[in-house]
Amino acid sequence: MQMIGQSKTQSIEQSQQQRLKQFILEESRAAGFELVAITRPDAIPLAEERLRQYLALGRHASMDWMQETEERRASPQALWPQVRSIIVLAMNYGPDSDPLAVLSQRDKAAISVYAQNRDYHDIIKGKLKGVASRFASRAAGEDLKVFVDTAPVMEKPLAEAAGLGWQGKHTNLVSRSHGSWLFLGTIFTTAELPADSPEADHCGSCRACLDVCPTNAFPAPYQLDARRCISYLTIEHKEPIAFEFRKAMGNRIYGCDDCLAVCPWNKFAETARETKLQARDDLRSPSLASLLTLDDAAFRTLFSGSPIKRIGRDRFLRNVLIACGNSGETALIDAVQNHLSDPSPLVRGAAIWALSELMDQDRFAALHMRYAAQENHADVLTEWRNAVKNQS
């Protein structure tokens, strides 16, 4: 009789858990998440060693926060010991046109698809909090925490374990139904929920994402070296960009979509349904000339609510000036030259390189004589020396 009673109790608990799971699925989809699934906090046992190797090789570059949060990042239980289930949600941000087309328009700027409108952190977190609030009301007595790329959570391995997709050879999540254009968020909860099955890898022999990378940032399939990645260089890297990567950047001024865009699974991708994730017309392919005119106030106004605002005007102009140097547009010379007097050494240095690419040797030599004597910043003087040397 005791066994029958236990079995009946377990059956009731499982039924309640299933209803709770169905509730969270329905609420998530109603909030605009295309994909949602559940995994266990112990479902990514290999993540810890892979993270340790990644950090040991220095492939996180200057992102010291990854090393500082290594222990909590490696294990969901280390981040929150009480977690029993992890709800992983994905929202599609697919573009409505080919994001690589702008790369051939050298007088235009290429901005990563995800940054052509509002900051996804704000959008996803707002929607997650709404879902979590309704879930908390239904799952009385259970605690939960919401994360969107701002805490040490390994969203992509968790998404794979939950069955939303698999981490492709470019290390990003790929979905059979939505391709590569997905934002991820997670809800950690103390509630016990039925877990979904992990997704298998469907990359096969394809290596399109590896071969398209302009800077060879993939030392091997499923491995990324941030030190060579244009997304890292244009967004996270705070110093002058190494000479070896500048020409490869082309006109990419914020992020890089190449490895995502060429994935064959994007044939199933759809245009983003969320209006705030659809591209603003003025950020689809803005002219380099217009971006060169931005002072700090204009930069903040143009990118209000955008993730681009986070990198600041100086880093942004560094990227724009490198794109100018790659453009071959001599009409930009005067506007670029104006930045030789910019207060920021980072901007002045990038302007020097751009002018060395746009000017003939005699004109650049004359410019060097005029400005270099006035310079006292070591990085900028190094830019002058290298630029003159490269022109010789």
C-alpha positions as CSV (number, residue, x, y, z in Angstrom):
1,M,0.0,0.0,0.0
2,Q,2.9,2.3,0.8
3,M,4.4,1.8,-2.6
4,I,1.0,2.5,-4.3
5,G,0.7,5.7,-2.3
6,Q,4.2,6.8,-3.2
7,S,3.6,6.1,-6.9
8,K,0.3,8.1,-6.8
9,T,2.1,11.0,-5.1
10,Q,4.9,10.9,-7.7
11,S,2.3,10.8,-10.5
12,I,0.5,13.9,-9.1
13,E,3.9,15.7,-8.8
14,Q,4.8,14.9,-12.3
15,S,1.4,16.0,-13.6
16,Q,1.8,19.3,-11.7
17,Q,5.3,19.8,-13.0
18,Q,4.1,19.1,-16.6
19,R,1.3,21.7,-16.2
20,L,3.8,24.2,-14.8
21,K,6.1,23.5,-17.8
22,Q,3.2,24.0,-20.2
23,F,2.4,27.3,-18.6
24,I,5.9,28.6,-19.0
25,L,6.0,27.5,-22.6
26,E,2.7,29.3,-23.4
27,E,3.7,32.4,-21.5
28,S,7.1,32.6,-23.2
29,R,5.7,32.3,-26.7
30,A,3.0,34.8,-25.9
31,A,5.8,37.2,-24.9
32,G,7.5,36.8,-28.3
33,F,10.1,34.1,-27.7
34,E,10.2,31.8,-30.7
35,L,11.9,29.0,-28.8
36,V,11.8,27.8,-25.2
37,A,13.0,24.6,-23.5
38,I,14.2,23.4,-20.1
39,T,17.4,21.8,-19.0
40,R,19.0,20.7,-15.7
41,P,21.7,22.7,-14.0
42,D,24.1,19.7,-14.3
43,A,23.5,19.3,-18.0
44,I,26.8,20.9,-19.2
45,P,29.5,18.9,-17.5
46,L,32.1,19.5,-20.3
47,A,31.7,23.3,-20.1
48,E,34.0,23.7,-17.1
49,E,37.0,22.1,-18.8
50,R,36.4,23.8,-22.1
51,L,36.2,27.2,-20.4
52,R,39.4,26.5,-18.5
53,Q,41.2,25.6,-21.7
54,Y,39.9,28.7,-23.4
55,L,41.1,31.0,-20.7
56,A,44.5,29.2,-20.3
57,L,45.1,29.8,-24.1
58,G,44.4,33.5,-23.6
59,R,41.6,33.4,-26.2
60,H,39.4,35.7,-24.1
61,A,41.8,38.5,-24.9
62,S,41.3,41.5,-22.7
63,M,37.9,40.3,-21.4
64,D,39.3,39.8,-17.9
65,W,35.8,39.5,-16.5
66,M,35.6,36.0,-17.9
67,Q,38.6,34.9,-15.8
68,E,37.3,36.8,-12.8
69,T,34.0,34.9,-12.9
70,E,35.4,31.5,-14.1
71,E,34.1,29.5,-11.2
72,R,30.6,30.8,-11.3
73,R,30.5,30.8,-15.1
74,A,31.6,27.1,-15.3
75,S,28.7,25.8,-13.3
76,P,25.1,27.0,-12.9
77,Q,25.1,25.5,-9.3
78,A,28.2,27.6,-8.5
79,L,26.3,30.7,-9.6
80,W,23.2,29.8,-7.6
81,P,23.3,26.5,-5.6
82,Q,19.5,26.4,-5.2
83,V,18.8,26.1,-8.9
84,R,16.9,22.9,-9.9
85,S,15.8,23.8,-13.4
86,I,16.9,26.3,-16.1
87,I,14.5,27.7,-18.6
88,V,16.3,28.7,-21.8
89,L,14.5,31.1,-24.2
90,A,15.4,32.4,-27.6
91,M,14.2,35.4,-29.6
92,N,14.8,35.7,-33.3
93,Y,16.4,38.8,-34.7
94,G,16.7,37.8,-38.3
95,P,17.5,40.5,-40.9
96,D,15.1,41.4,-43.7
97,S,18.0,41.5,-46.3
98,D,21.5,40.1,-46.9
99,P,23.7,41.6,-44.1
100,L,26.8,41.0,-46.2
101,A,25.7,43.2,-49.2
102,V,26.9,46.3,-47.5
103,L,30.5,45.0,-47.4
104,S,30.9,45.9,-51.1
105,Q,29.7,49.5,-50.5
106,R,33.0,50.8,-49.3
107,D,31.8,54.3,-48.6
108,K,29.1,52.9,-46.3
109,A,29.5,51.5,-42.8
110,A,28.6,47.9,-41.9
111,I,26.9,47.5,-38.5
112,S,26.2,44.1,-37.1
113,V,22.5,43.1,-37.5
114,Y,22.0,42.9,-33.7
115,A,23.0,46.5,-33.2
116,Q,20.8,48.2,-35.8
117,N,18.1,49.2,-33.4
118,R,17.5,48.9,-29.6
119,D,19.8,47.2,-27.2
120,Y,18.6,43.6,-27.0
121,H,19.6,43.3,-23.3
122,D,16.8,45.8,-22.4
123,I,14.3,44.2,-24.7
124,I,14.9,40.6,-23.7
125,K,15.3,41.3,-20.0
126,G,12.0,43.2,-19.9
127,K,10.2,40.4,-21.6
128,L,11.9,37.8,-19.4
129,K,10.9,39.6,-16.2
130,G,7.3,39.6,-17.4
131,V,7.4,35.9,-18.0
132,A,9.2,35.2,-14.8
133,S,6.7,37.3,-12.8
134,R,3.7,35.3,-14.2
135,F,5.6,32.1,-13.6
136,A,6.3,33.0,-10.0
137,S,2.6,33.7,-9.4
138,R,1.8,30.2,-10.7
139,A,4.7,28.4,-9.0
140,A,4.0,29.6,-5.5
141,G,6.9,29.3,-3.1
142,E,9.5,28.8,-5.8
143,D,12.4,31.3,-6.3
144,L,13.8,32.3,-9.6
145,K,16.5,34.5,-11.2
146,V,16.6,36.1,-14.7
147,F,19.7,36.4,-16.8
148,V,20.4,38.0,-20.1
149,D,24.1,38.0,-21.1
150,T,25.0,40.2,-18.1
151,A,25.9,37.5,-15.6
152,P,28.4,34.6,-15.8
153,V,26.0,32.2,-17.5
154,M,27.0,29.9,-20.4
155,E,23.8,30.4,-22.4
156,K,24.9,28.6,-25.5
157,P,25.9,25.3,-23.9
158,L,22.7,25.5,-21.8
159,A,20.6,26.2,-25.0
160,E,22.2,23.2,-26.7
161,A,21.5,21.0,-23.6
162,A,17.9,22.2,-23.6
163,G,17.4,21.3,-27.3
164,L,17.0,24.8,-28.8
165,G,19.9,24.1,-31.2
166,W,23.5,23.2,-31.2
167,Q,26.7,25.2,-31.0
168,G,28.0,25.3,-34.6
169,K,31.6,25.4,-35.8
170,H,31.5,29.2,-35.4
171,T,30.6,28.5,-31.6
172,N,27.2,30.3,-31.9
173,L,23.9,28.6,-31.5
174,V,22.2,27.2,-34.6
175,S,18.6,26.2,-34.8
176,R,17.1,24.0,-37.4
177,S,14.0,26.2,-37.4
178,H,15.6,29.7,-37.1
179,G,19.2,29.5,-38.2
180,S,21.8,31.6,-36.4
181,W,19.9,34.8,-35.6
182,L,18.9,34.2,-32.0
183,F,19.2,36.1,-28.7
184,L,19.3,34.0,-25.6
185,G,18.0,34.5,-22.1
186,T,17.6,32.2,-19.1
187,I,15.4,31.8,-16.1
188,F,16.9,29.9,-13.2
189,T,14.4,28.5,-10.8
190,T,14.1,26.3,-7.7
191,A,11.1,24.6,-9.3
192,E,11.5,21.1,-10.5
193,L,10.5,21.0,-14.2
194,P,10.6,18.2,-16.8
195,A,13.8,18.6,-18.9
196,D,14.0,18.5,-22.6
197,S,16.4,16.4,-24.7
198,P,19.6,18.0,-26.1
199,E,19.9,18.8,-29.8
200,A,22.4,16.9,-32.0
201,D,25.1,18.6,-34.1
202,H,23.9,19.1,-37.7
203,C,27.0,21.0,-39.1
204,G,28.2,17.9,-40.9
205,S,31.2,18.6,-43.2
206,C,30.2,22.2,-43.8
207,R,32.8,24.8,-43.0
208,A,31.3,27.9,-44.6
209,C,31.5,29.9,-41.3
210,L,35.2,29.0,-40.8
211,D,36.3,29.8,-44.4
212,V,34.5,33.2,-44.6
213,C,36.2,34.7,-41.5
214,P,38.2,37.7,-42.7
215,T,40.8,37.4,-39.9
216,N,41.0,33.6,-39.4
217,A,39.6,33.8,-35.9
218,F,38.8,30.1,-35.8
219,P,41.9,28.0,-35.0
220,A,39.8,24.9,-35.4
221,P,36.1,24.0,-35.8
222,Y,34.2,24.9,-32.6
223,Q,37.0,27.1,-31.4
224,L,37.1,30.9,-31.4
225,D,40.1,33.1,-30.7
226,A,38.6,36.5,-29.7
227,R,42.0,38.2,-30.2
228,R,41.4,37.8,-34.0
229,C,37.7,38.3,-34.1
230,I,36.4,41.5,-35.7
231,S,33.4,41.6,-33.3
232,Y,35.8,41.6,-30.3
233,L,38.2,44.1,-32.0
234,T,35.5,46.6,-32.8
235,I,33.5,46.3,-29.6
236,E,35.5,45.1,-26.6
237,H,39.1,46.0,-27.6
238,K,39.9,49.4,-26.1
239,E,43.4,50.0,-27.7
240,P,44.6,50.7,-31.2
241,I,43.7,47.8,-33.5
242,A,46.7,45.8,-34.6
243,F,47.9,46.6,-38.2
244,E,47.4,43.0,-39.3
245,F,43.7,43.2,-38.9
246,R,42.9,46.7,-40.2
247,K,42.5,45.9,-43.9
248,A,40.6,42.7,-43.1
249,M,38.1,44.8,-41.2
250,G,36.9,46.4,-44.4
251,N,34.0,48.7,-43.6
252,R,32.9,46.8,-40.5
253,I,32.6,49.4,-37.8
254,Y,30.7,47.5,-35.1
255,G,30.7,43.7,-35.0
256,C,30.8,41.2,-37.8
257,D,28.1,39.0,-39.2
258,D,30.1,37.0,-41.7
259,C,30.2,33.6,-39.9
260,L,26.5,33.9,-39.0
261,A,25.2,35.1,-42.3
262,V,26.8,32.2,-44.4
263,C,25.3,29.4,-42.3
264,P,23.1,27.2,-44.6
265,W,20.6,26.8,-41.8
266,N,19.6,30.4,-42.2
267,K,17.4,29.3,-45.2
268,F,14.9,28.6,-42.4
269,A,15.4,31.9,-40.7
270,E,12.7,34.5,-40.5
271,T,12.7,38.3,-40.2
272,A,12.5,39.5,-36.6
273,R,9.0,39.9,-35.4
274,E,9.9,42.3,-32.5
275,T,9.7,45.8,-34.0
276,K,12.5,47.1,-31.7
277,L,14.9,44.4,-33.2
278,Q,14.2,45.4,-36.8
279,A,16.8,47.6,-38.4
280,R,16.5,51.3,-38.2
281,D,16.8,52.8,-41.7
282,D,19.6,55.2,-40.6
283,L,21.7,52.3,-39.3
284,R,21.3,49.8,-42.2
285,S,24.3,51.3,-44.1
286,P,25.1,54.8,-42.9
287,S,27.7,56.8,-44.9
288,L,31.2,57.0,-43.4
289,A,31.2,60.7,-44.2
290,S,28.2,61.3,-41.9
291,L,29.7,59.3,-39.1
292,L,32.9,61.2,-39.2
293,T,31.1,64.4,-38.1
294,L,29.9,63.0,-34.8
295,D,31.0,64.7,-31.6
296,D,30.3,63.1,-28.3
297,A,26.8,64.7,-28.0
298,A,25.8,63.8,-31.5
299,F,27.1,60.2,-31.0
300,R,25.1,59.8,-27.8
301,T,22.0,61.2,-29.5
302,L,22.3,59.0,-32.6
303,F,22.9,55.8,-30.6
304,S,20.5,56.5,-27.7
305,G,19.1,53.1,-26.6
306,S,21.6,51.3,-28.9
307,P,24.2,48.8,-27.8
308,I,26.7,50.9,-29.8
309,K,26.5,53.7,-27.3
310,R,28.3,51.4,-24.8
311,I,31.7,51.6,-26.6
312,G,31.8,55.4,-26.6
313,R,32.5,57.9,-29.3
314,D,36.3,57.5,-29.4
315,R,36.3,53.7,-29.9
316,F,33.5,54.1,-32.4
317,L,35.4,56.7,-34.4
318,R,38.5,54.6,-34.4
319,N,36.5,51.9,-36.2
320,V,35.0,54.4,-38.6
321,L,38.4,55.9,-39.5
322,I,39.8,52.4,-40.3
323,A,36.8,51.9,-42.6
324,C,37.6,55.2,-44.2
325,G,41.2,54.0,-44.8
326,N,39.9,50.9,-46.5
327,S,37.3,52.7,-48.6
328,G,39.6,54.2,-51.3
329,E,37.4,57.3,-51.1
330,T,39.8,60.2,-51.5
331,A,36.8,62.5,-51.0
332,L,37.0,61.6,-47.3
333,I,40.5,62.9,-46.8
334,D,39.6,66.4,-45.5
335,A,37.1,65.0,-43.0
336,V,39.5,62.4,-41.9
337,Q,42.3,65.0,-41.6
338,N,40.2,67.0,-39.2
339,H,40.6,64.2,-36.7
340,L,44.4,64.7,-36.5
341,S,43.5,67.3,-33.9
342,D,41.0,65.2,-32.0
343,P,41.4,65.2,-28.2
344,S,41.6,61.4,-28.2
345,P,44.9,59.7,-29.0
346,L,43.0,56.7,-30.1
347,V,41.1,58.7,-32.8
348,R,44.2,60.6,-33.9
349,G,46.1,57.4,-34.4
350,A,43.4,55.8,-36.5
351,A,43.2,59.0,-38.6
352,I,46.9,58.8,-39.3
353,W,46.5,55.2,-40.6
354,A,43.5,56.2,-42.7
355,L,45.3,59.1,-44.3
356,S,48.3,56.9,-45.1
357,E,46.0,54.7,-47.0
358,L,44.1,57.5,-48.8
359,M,47.0,59.9,-49.7
360,D,49.9,59.5,-52.0
361,Q,53.3,59.4,-50.5
362,D,54.3,63.0,-51.1
363,R,51.1,64.4,-49.6
364,F,51.3,62.2,-46.6
365,A,54.9,63.0,-46.0
366,A,54.1,66.7,-46.0
367,L,51.3,66.0,-43.5
368,H,53.7,64.1,-41.3
369,M,56.1,67.0,-41.2
370,R,53.2,69.3,-40.1
371,Y,51.6,67.3,-37.4
372,A,54.1,64.8,-36.0
373,A,56.2,67.5,-34.5
374,Q,53.3,68.7,-32.4
375,E,52.5,65.2,-31.1
376,N,53.5,64.0,-27.7
377,H,51.5,60.8,-27.2
378,A,53.6,57.7,-27.6
379,D,50.9,55.6,-29.3
380,V,50.2,58.4,-31.8
381,L,53.9,58.8,-32.6
382,T,54.1,55.1,-33.1
383,E,51.3,55.4,-35.6
384,W,53.1,58.1,-37.5
385,R,56.3,56.1,-37.7
386,N,54.6,52.9,-38.8
387,A,52.5,54.8,-41.4
388,V,55.5,56.5,-42.9
389,K,57.4,53.2,-43.0
390,N,54.5,51.4,-44.6
391,Q,54.3,54.0,-47.3
392,S,58.0,53.8,-48.1
